[in-house]
Amino acid sequence: MNFKYDIVGFDLPHSNSHDSLLRILTAVLPNHNSCANYQKLNCWDAEFFNLHQVKIFQQSNITEQSAILELANRSLLEESYFIEKAGVGYMAKMVLLAETVEERILYGLFTADEATHLHQISHFLPEMEVTSTDDPFLRLLSEVVESADKTVLLFVLQVVLEGWGLSHYRRLAKECRHPVLAELFSSFLQSESRHHATGTTLFNQTSLSVFSQTTILDVLAQFLFMVQVGPQSLLAAVEQVKGHLTRSQKIQILEELDTETHSGTRLQILRSLMGIKSAHSILQILEERGAFQPLPAHQCV
């Protein structure tokens, strides 16, 4: 399904490879020669995903194991691609919402960061029209980017998600088996850290209205639930290769993936990101709702 959004830009196509505009783009972008062309490879192995602990994966033949890993790898790369694609539109939007010259300059520079990241990560995906996604997290991200509430944008996207992105990209870089891609994710960290710090600084200077807090709580409750239910994309990858899985099989796979530990670690990182003083009430309400508690496998299917 193709979701069309003005700011997030998920539906924006890529130019034809012979477009003369690309020559200018190549000249403008820094370190463009360091990007690799797309190769069909698995940059993260079975241990990265904990698939080596899953019996149905262990008992699969090499072709099936490779197919599952390829789907899992592709999911990670597409997620990064769409996040950076949304980031370009988001930062450009924040240029227009800036309230000082310095803030406008910062967001102009951040737009360039995200544009560079998008161009670089696109080299690791095949040349195809990647203009739609049915991923629940990316749909939620789209909705938030389109929001007109600057306070919501700052807290959800820059305080929480940019902060989360730092941890996520650091792990992707550390455990990636493709040296060029590992270096690329590492190179993202400095700019992502600045984006996160700016969001935190601006949010702390903002008065939190009841309406903004309600919206933030609604968005974060949806996002945290996606984390609580564990690695659903891995479950989908296994099912796509192996065929229909029964509920009991799905529960077993999630148990073997150690879903509670997997989710619990991520939920605690997210909780710590929300621990800034000006967001105390948000954190307290989410804690009271049990939003930081991972769910057992039987509640995740």
Salt bridges, closest charged atoms under 4 A:
ASP11 OD2 - LYS4 NZ 3.69
GLU64 OE1 - LYS242 NZ 2.98
GLU70 OE1 - LYS40 NZ 3.73
GLU78 OE2 - ARG74 NE 2.70
GLU79 OE1 - HIS168 NE2 3.61
GLU84 OE1 - HIS117 ND1 3.36
GLU99 OE2 - LYS150 NZ 3.02
GLU103 OE2 - LYS150 NZ 2.60
ASP113 OD2 - HIS195 NE2 2.94
GLU114 OE2 - HIS195 ND1 3.31
GLU162 OE2 - HIS195 ND1 3.45
GLU175 OE2 - ARG171 NE 3.40
GLU192 OE2 - HIS117 ND1 3.50
GLU192 OE1 - HIS195 ND1 3.89
GLU239 OE2 - HIS244 ND1 3.74
GLU239 OE1 - LYS250 NZ 3.92
GLU287 OE2 - ARG271 NH2 2.42
